[in-house]
Amino acid sequence: MHEKYTRLIAAAAALAALSSTAPASAQAVGMGTGKQGFFTYSAGAAISKVASDKGLSMRIQPFGGSSAYVPAVNAKEVEFGLANELETTYAVTGQVIYKGKPQPDVRVVAIMTPLRTAIFVRKDSPIKTLADLKGKRVPGDYASQRIIHRLTQGMIANAGLSMEDLQVVRVPNVAGGANDFAAGKTDAFYFALGSGKVAETDAKVGGIRALSLDPDPAAMAKTRKFVPVAYAAMLKPSKTMVGITAPTYVMAYDYLVLTSTKVSVDTVYKLTRIMHQNKAALVAGFRPLAGFEPNRMVKDMGAVKFHDGALKYYKEIGAWPPKK
């Protein structure tokens, strides 16, 4: 019983800490993110702090993964959330992982930053290329973060592989995949560059290395069958890019700040303005947000639409309609 109550007290303390980022006198809005260690958790925490500092009280609300909180954003159970462009398209249109369960009230606030991702192996692993993953143990399925399975499919398709060529190890989310890798249960794991979990896993296993994507148009066409919005981005070794041991191509796609049609124009307008005017503060909160470009917060995403509050601000600064 003592252990049970200890856990309850710890959980209550964590919740209180999250809530304390906003002034008690204001009604805070929520920002849906993944759990601690996820890219979205750190990015969401940075956005929430800057928003609160600038007059829009906000607190992060961690979920098991984006497949859990995108529907919550749609229903306004949480006012904002972070998700990649591919998942957002599927959510709005009711396709693939959202087949039969469209989320028609999801809207975009802004393009946050390109998310750069890779499949990592141990630094001394004999696995040198994505093709070498054939027959190896790789995380898959991702119960609470289903979009990651699709992204993994796109990554290995680049090398002409399918999930049937791998030994798929079921995991709940990307953090679970990293944990299994650190425990020796898998030979590789998928994650976003710059995430705290990548650095943690690197330290646990004595070094990791990202497998390079093939940027050749034919190889990228295979990737885009699964991830139409993907592109190859070159990264060079740096202190902030754990796992990049040599010039390496990784898979990149845009990450978005989402909201719902049910959230007020005024609230969304405020967050859009705060993000546009405070890049330095955002980067100070989470260094990978250096990829955020205030002059590239909008683009035409077809079926995925921007919230009226965001459009109000973009029209004021001459950013809407987006330039070709």
C-alpha positions in Angstrom: 0.0 0.0 0.0 2.8 2.4 0.8 4.2 2.1 -2.7 0.8 2.7 -4.2 0.3 5.9 -2.2 3.8 7.0 -3.0 3.0 6.8 -6.7 -0.2 8.7 -6.2 1.6 11.5 -4.4 4.3 11.7 -7.1 1.6 11.9 -9.8 -0.2 14.6 -8.0 3.1 16.6 -7.6 3.8 16.2 -11.3 0.4 17.5 -12.3 0.8 20.4 -10.0 4.2 21.3 -11.5 2.7 21.2 -15.0 -0.2 23.5 -13.9 2.1 25.9 -12.2 3.5 27.2 -15.5 0.5 29.4 -15.9 -0.7 32.2 -13.5 -3.4 31.0 -11.1 -5.6 34.0 -12.0 -5.9 33.0 -15.6 -7.7 30.0 -17.2 -5.0 28.1 -18.9 -5.4 26.5 -22.3 -3.8 23.1 -22.9 -1.1 21.9 -25.3 -1.3 18.2 -26.1 2.1 16.5 -26.4 3.7 13.1 -26.1 5.3 12.0 -22.8 8.5 13.4 -21.3 11.4 12.6 -23.6 9.4 12.9 -26.8 10.2 15.7 -29.2 6.6 17.0 -28.8 6.9 17.2 -25.0 10.0 19.4 -25.2 8.7 21.5 -28.0 5.3 21.9 -26.4 6.9 22.9 -23.1 8.9 25.6 -24.8 5.8 27.0 -26.6 3.8 26.8 -23.4 6.3 28.8 -21.4 6.7 31.5 -24.0 3.0 31.8 -24.5 2.4 32.0 -20.7 5.2 34.6 -20.4 3.6 36.7 -23.1 0.1 36.7 -21.7 -1.6 33.4 -23.0 -1.7 31.1 -20.0 -0.9 27.6 -21.3 0.1 24.2 -19.8 1.2 21.0 -21.5 -0.9 17.9 -21.3 1.1 14.8 -22.0 -0.5 11.8 -23.7 0.8 8.4 -24.8 1.1 9.7 -28.4 -0.4 11.8 -31.1 -3.0 9.2 -32.0 -4.4 9.9 -28.6 -4.4 13.7 -28.5 -5.2 14.6 -32.1 -8.8 13.4 -31.5 -8.7 15.3 -28.2 -7.8 18.5 -30.1 -10.6 17.9 -32.6 -13.1 17.6 -29.7 -11.5 20.6 -27.8 -10.7 18.3 -24.9 -7.3 20.1 -25.2 -7.1 23.3 -27.1 -3.8 22.8 -29.0 -1.5 19.9 -30.0 1.5 19.1 -32.0 1.4 16.6 -34.9 3.2 16.0 -38.2 1.7 17.0 -41.5 1.1 13.4 -42.6 -0.9 12.5 -39.5 -2.8 15.7 -39.7 -3.8 15.0 -43.3 -5.0 11.5 -42.4 -6.9 12.9 -39.4 -8.8 15.6 -41.4 -9.6 13.3 -44.3 -10.3 10.1 -42.3 -7.7 8.0 -44.1 -5.2 5.3 -43.3 -4.8 5.4 -39.5 -7.9 7.5 -39.1 -10.0 5.5 -41.6 -13.6 5.7 -40.7 -12.8 8.2 -37.9 -12.2 11.6 -39.5 -11.3 14.6 -37.3 -13.0 17.4 -39.3 -12.6 20.1 -36.8 -8.8 20.0 -36.7 -7.2 23.2 -37.9 -3.6 24.4 -38.2 -2.1 27.3 -36.3 1.4 27.2 -37.7 4.2 25.2 -39.3 6.4 24.7 -36.2 9.6 23.2 -37.7 10.8 20.5 -40.0 11.1 17.3 -37.9 14.2 15.3 -38.8 14.0 11.6 -38.1 16.1 8.5 -38.5 16.5 4.9 -37.6 19.3 4.4 -35.1 21.6 1.4 -34.3 24.4 1.0 -31.9 27.5 2.8 -32.9 29.5 -0.4 -33.3 26.7 -2.3 -35.0 27.4 -4.3 -38.1 24.2 -2.7 -39.5 25.6 0.0 -41.8 22.7 0.8 -44.1 18.9 0.6 -44.1 19.1 -2.4 -46.4 21.0 -4.2 -43.6 17.9 -4.1 -41.4 16.5 -7.1 -43.3 15.8 -9.9 -40.8 16.6 -7.6 -37.9 14.4 -6.8 -34.8 12.8 -3.4 -35.4 9.9 -1.7 -33.4 6.5 -1.5 -35.1 2.7 -1.2 -34.7 3.0 1.6 -32.1 -0.4 1.2 -30.3 -0.7 4.8 -29.1 1.3 6.4 -31.8 0.1 4.6 -34.9 1.6 7.2 -37.4 5.1 6.0 -36.5 4.5 2.6 -38.0 3.6 4.4 -41.3 6.8 6.5 -41.0 8.9 3.5 -40.4 7.4 1.9 -43.5 8.5 4.9 -45.5 12.0 4.8 -44.1 12.7 1.2 -44.9 10.9 1.4 -48.3 13.7 3.8 -49.2 16.0 0.7 -49.2 13.5 -1.5 -51.0 12.3 -3.3 -47.8 8.8 -3.8 -46.3 7.8 -4.6 -42.7 7.5 -8.3 -43.8 11.3 -8.2 -44.2 11.8 -7.3 -40.6 11.2 -9.0 -37.2 8.6 -6.5 -36.0 8.6 -5.9 -32.2 5.3 -4.4 -31.0 5.7 -1.2 -28.9 3.3 1.4 -27.5 5.2 4.4 -28.8 8.6 5.7 -29.9 9.7 5.9 -26.3 8.9 2.3 -25.9 10.9 1.5 -29.0 13.9 3.3 -27.6 13.5 1.6 -24.3 13.4 -1.8 -25.9 16.5 -1.0 -28.0 18.4 0.1 -24.8 17.4 -3.1 -23.2 18.7 -5.2 -26.1 15.3 -6.3 -27.3 15.6 -4.7 -30.7 18.5 -4.0 -33.1 17.3 -0.5 -34.1 14.8 2.2 -33.2 13.1 5.2 -34.8 13.2 8.6 -33.3 13.4 12.4 -34.0 16.8 14.0 -34.0 17.4 16.4 -31.1 15.1 14.6 -28.7 16.1 14.0 -25.1 15.3 10.3 -25.4 17.9 10.0 -28.2 20.6 11.4 -26.0 19.5 9.3 -23.1 19.6 6.1 -25.2 23.0 7.1 -26.6 24.4 7.3 -23.1 22.8 4.0 -22.0 24.3 1.9 -24.8 27.6 3.6 -25.3 26.8 5.4 -28.5 24.3 5.2 -31.4 24.5 5.9 -35.1 21.8 7.1 -37.6 21.4 5.1 -40.8 21.4 7.3 -43.8 18.5 7.7 -46.2 19.2 7.4 -49.9 18.3 10.9 -51.4 18.2 9.5 -55.0 14.8 10.5 -56.6 13.9 6.9 -57.3 14.6 5.8 -53.6 12.7 8.9 -52.3 9.7 8.0 -54.6 9.5 4.7 -52.7 9.5 6.6 -49.4 6.8 8.9 -50.5 4.4 6.1 -51.3 4.1 5.9 -47.5 5.0 9.4 -46.5 4.0 11.8 -49.3 5.3 14.8 -47.5 8.8 13.4 -46.8 12.0 14.8 -48.1 15.7 14.0 -47.5 17.7 16.4 -45.3 21.5 16.4 -44.9 22.8 16.6 -41.4 26.4 17.0 -40.3 27.9 15.9 -37.0 27.3 18.4 -34.2 26.9 18.5 -30.4 23.1 18.9 -30.8 22.7 16.0 -33.3 23.4 12.9 -31.2 23.7 9.9 -33.5 25.0 11.8 -36.5 28.6 10.5 -36.7 29.2 11.4 -40.4 27.3 13.5 -43.0 23.9 11.7 -43.0 20.7 12.1 -44.9 17.6 11.8 -42.7 13.9 11.8 -43.3 12.3 15.2 -42.7 8.7 16.5 -42.8 6.9 19.4 -41.3 5.5 19.5 -37.7 2.5 21.6 -37.1 0.8 23.3 -34.2 -2.9 22.2 -34.3 -6.1 23.5 -32.8 -9.9 23.0 -33.3 -12.6 25.1 -34.9 -14.1 25.1 -31.4 -11.3 27.3 -30.0 -11.9 31.0 -30.2 -10.4 33.2 -32.9 -8.9 35.5 -30.2 -7.1 32.6 -28.5 -5.6 31.2 -31.7 -4.7 34.7 -32.9 -2.7 35.3 -29.7 -0.7 32.1 -30.0 0.0 32.8 -33.7 1.3 36.3 -32.9 3.4 35.1 -29.9 5.1 32.4 -32.0 5.8 34.7 -34.9 7.3 37.4 -32.7 9.4 35.3 -30.2 11.6 32.8 -32.1 14.6 33.5 -29.8 12.6 32.7 -26.7 11.3 29.5 -28.3 14.8 28.3 -29.2 16.1 29.2 -25.7 13.4 26.8 -24.4 14.2 23.9 -26.8 17.2 24.2 -29.1 15.8 22.0 -32.0 13.2 24.8 -32.5 16.0 26.7 -34.3 14.4 25.1 -37.4 11.3 27.2 -36.8 11.1 30.0 -39.4 8.6 32.9 -38.6 8.5 33.7 -42.3 7.5 30.1 -43.1 4.5 29.5 -40.8 2.1 28.9 -43.6 1.8 26.9 -46.8 -1.0 25.4 -48.9 -1.8 21.9 -47.4 -4.8 21.1 -49.5 -7.5 19.5 -47.4 -5.8 20.7 -44.2 -7.0 24.2 -43.4 -5.7 27.0 -41.1 -7.8 28.3 -38.2 -9.6 31.6 -38.7 -7.7 33.1 -35.8 -4.3 32.2 -37.4 -5.5 33.5 -40.8 -6.5 36.8 -39.2 -2.9 37.3 -38.0 -1.3 36.1 -41.3 -3.4 38.5 -43.3 -2.3 41.4 -41.1 1.4 40.7 -41.7 0.9 39.9 -45.4 1.7 36.2 -45.1 -1.7 35.0 -46.4 -2.3 33.8 -49.0 1.0 31.9 -48.9 3.6 32.6 -51.5 4.3 29.9 -54.0 
